[in-house]
């Protein structure tokens, strides 16, 4: 008889997710290819399974609860998958640098979906993660069809030393006018 770790409640915030996690533990399927629990959490199943999912990125140490209303109100047939900070269940070294952390998120994303197009959204401070993920994916030749930054911190045109300046530059491409409602 095994007791469920309390971190499971943070990693799997829905009853369906928690139930699937328990089933996976019992059948030994709850690990990613790396042998660790995956930071991916299915927040909503796809109505059309062949469409690429929308990935929602959590902030540092944050949960995906900030996205609950968004997930409920989006009219899309795509799966909605959250990317959670593994620190919540003791699987991320708190001293790891930002670049390594982004790579951890990208590895999970690529394990689920090996190639684009990718649809990524990030709220508030998670905007830094979402932006860097999209930048790296595009740099490697992948199609990032949507990068939606929702109320990102520090968005301004204060110069190259400000994160906001770089985010505004990223949006200056040909896909600048796409909006989440139209893409999804």
C-alpha positions as CSV (number, residue, x, y, z in Angstrom):
1,X,0.0,0.0,0.0
2,X,1.6,3.2,-1.2
3,X,0.8,6.8,-0.2
4,X,0.3,9.4,-2.9
5,X,2.9,12.2,-2.6
6,X,1.3,15.6,-1.9
7,X,3.1,17.1,-4.8
8,X,0.8,15.1,-7.0
9,X,-2.0,17.5,-6.2
10,X,0.1,20.3,-7.7
11,X,1.3,18.4,-10.7
12,X,-2.1,17.0,-11.5
13,X,-4.7,19.7,-10.6
14,X,-7.7,18.0,-12.1
15,X,-9.5,14.9,-11.0
16,X,-9.0,13.4,-14.4
17,X,-5.3,14.1,-14.3
18,X,-4.9,12.8,-10.8
19,X,-6.8,9.7,-11.7
20,X,-4.6,9.1,-14.7
21,X,-1.5,9.7,-12.6
22,X,-2.6,7.1,-10.1
23,X,-3.3,4.6,-12.9
24,X,0.1,5.4,-14.4
25,X,1.8,4.8,-11.1
26,X,0.1,1.5,-10.7
27,X,1.1,0.4,-14.2
28,X,4.5,2.1,-14.0
29,X,3.8,4.4,-17.0
30,X,4.2,7.8,-15.2
31,X,7.7,8.6,-16.4
32,X,9.0,10.4,-19.4
33,X,11.8,9.0,-21.7
34,X,14.3,10.5,-19.2
35,X,12.9,8.3,-16.4
36,X,11.5,11.3,-14.6
37,X,7.9,12.5,-14.2
38,X,7.0,14.7,-17.1
39,X,6.3,18.4,-16.5
40,X,3.4,18.1,-19.0
41,X,-0.2,18.0,-17.7
42,X,-3.2,17.6,-20.0
43,X,-5.6,20.3,-19.0
44,X,-8.2,19.5,-21.7
45,X,-8.4,16.6,-24.2
46,X,-8.5,17.3,-27.9
47,X,-11.8,17.1,-29.7
48,X,-9.7,16.7,-32.9
49,X,-6.7,14.5,-32.0
50,X,-4.7,15.2,-35.2
51,X,-4.3,18.9,-34.4
52,X,-1.3,20.2,-32.6
53,X,-1.9,21.1,-28.9
54,X,-1.7,24.5,-27.3
55,X,1.0,24.5,-24.7
56,X,0.5,26.7,-21.6
57,X,3.7,27.5,-19.8
58,X,3.7,28.0,-16.0
59,X,5.9,30.5,-14.2
60,X,8.8,29.6,-11.9
61,X,7.5,27.6,-9.0
62,X,4.0,28.4,-10.2
63,X,1.1,26.2,-10.9
64,X,-1.2,26.1,-13.9
65,X,-4.2,27.4,-11.9
66,X,-3.8,30.8,-13.4
67,X,-5.0,29.3,-16.7
68,X,-8.2,27.7,-15.4
69,X,-10.6,30.3,-16.7
70,X,-8.7,30.5,-20.0
71,X,-8.8,26.7,-20.5
72,X,-12.6,26.7,-19.7
73,X,-13.4,29.6,-22.1
74,X,-11.2,28.8,-25.1
75,X,-13.3,27.5,-28.0
76,X,-10.8,25.1,-29.6
77,X,-10.7,21.5,-30.6
78,X,-7.0,21.3,-29.8
79,X,-5.7,19.6,-26.7
80,X,-4.5,22.1,-24.1
81,X,-1.3,20.9,-22.3
82,X,0.3,22.7,-19.4
83,X,4.0,22.8,-18.8
84,X,4.6,22.8,-15.1
85,X,7.7,23.6,-13.1
86,X,9.2,20.2,-11.9
87,X,10.4,22.0,-8.8
88,X,6.9,21.5,-7.3
89,X,7.6,17.8,-7.0
90,X,11.3,18.0,-6.3
91,X,12.5,17.1,-9.8
92,X,14.2,20.4,-10.7
93,X,17.4,21.6,-9.0
94,X,16.5,25.1,-7.7
95,X,20.0,26.3,-8.7
96,X,19.7,25.4,-12.4
97,X,20.1,28.4,-14.7
98,X,17.4,29.8,-16.9
99,X,18.8,28.3,-20.1
100,X,18.9,24.8,-18.7
101,X,15.4,25.3,-17.3
102,X,14.1,26.3,-20.7
103,X,15.8,23.3,-22.2
104,X,14.0,21.0,-19.7
105,X,10.6,22.5,-20.9
106,X,11.6,22.1,-24.5
107,X,12.6,18.5,-24.0
108,X,9.2,17.7,-22.6
109,X,7.5,19.6,-25.4
110,X,9.5,17.8,-28.1
111,X,8.9,14.4,-26.4
112,X,5.2,15.0,-26.7
113,X,5.3,16.7,-30.2
114,X,8.6,16.1,-32.0
115,X,8.1,18.9,-34.6
116,X,6.0,22.0,-35.3
117,X,4.0,23.8,-35.8
118,X,3.9,24.8,-32.1
119,X,1.3,26.8,-30.3
120,X,2.6,28.3,-27.1
121,X,1.0,30.7,-24.6
122,X,2.5,32.1,-21.4
123,X,1.1,34.4,-18.7
124,X,2.8,37.1,-16.7
125,X,6.4,36.1,-15.6
126,X,6.1,32.8,-17.6
127,X,6.4,35.1,-20.7
128,X,10.2,34.9,-20.4
129,X,10.0,31.1,-20.7
130,X,7.5,31.1,-23.5
131,X,9.5,33.7,-25.5
132,X,12.8,31.8,-25.1
133,X,11.2,28.5,-26.0
134,X,9.7,30.0,-29.2
135,X,13.0,31.7,-30.0
136,X,15.0,28.5,-29.6
137,X,12.4,26.5,-31.6
138,X,12.5,29.0,-34.5
139,X,16.3,29.1,-34.3
140,X,16.3,25.3,-34.8
141,X,14.1,25.7,-37.9
142,X,10.8,24.8,-36.3
143,X,7.5,26.5,-37.0
144,X,6.0,28.4,-34.0
145,X,2.6,29.3,-35.3
146,X,1.6,31.0,-32.1
147,X,3.4,32.7,-29.3
148,X,0.8,34.3,-27.1
149,X,2.2,36.4,-24.2
150,X,-0.6,37.2,-21.8
151,X,0.0,40.3,-19.6
152,X,3.8,39.7,-19.7
153,X,5.9,41.5,-17.1
154,X,8.1,44.3,-18.3
155,X,6.6,44.8,-21.8
156,X,7.8,48.2,-22.9
157,X,10.2,49.7,-25.4
158,X,12.8,50.8,-22.9
159,X,15.7,49.6,-25.0
160,X,17.6,46.4,-25.7
161,X,18.5,45.9,-22.1
162,X,14.8,45.3,-21.2
163,X,13.0,42.0,-21.8
164,X,10.0,43.8,-23.1
165,X,11.9,45.3,-25.9
166,X,12.9,41.8,-27.1
167,X,9.4,40.5,-26.8
168,X,8.1,43.4,-28.9
169,X,10.8,42.7,-31.5
170,X,9.8,39.0,-31.6
171,X,6.2,40.1,-32.5
172,X,7.4,42.3,-35.4
173,X,7.5,39.4,-37.9
174,X,4.9,38.4,-40.5
175,X,2.8,36.6,-37.9
176,X,2.4,39.7,-35.7
177,X,-1.3,40.2,-36.5
178,X,-2.4,36.6,-35.6
179,X,-4.6,36.5,-32.5
180,X,-5.2,33.4,-30.4
181,X,-8.9,33.3,-31.1
182,X,-8.3,33.2,-34.9
183,X,-5.4,30.7,-34.7
184,X,-7.0,28.3,-32.2
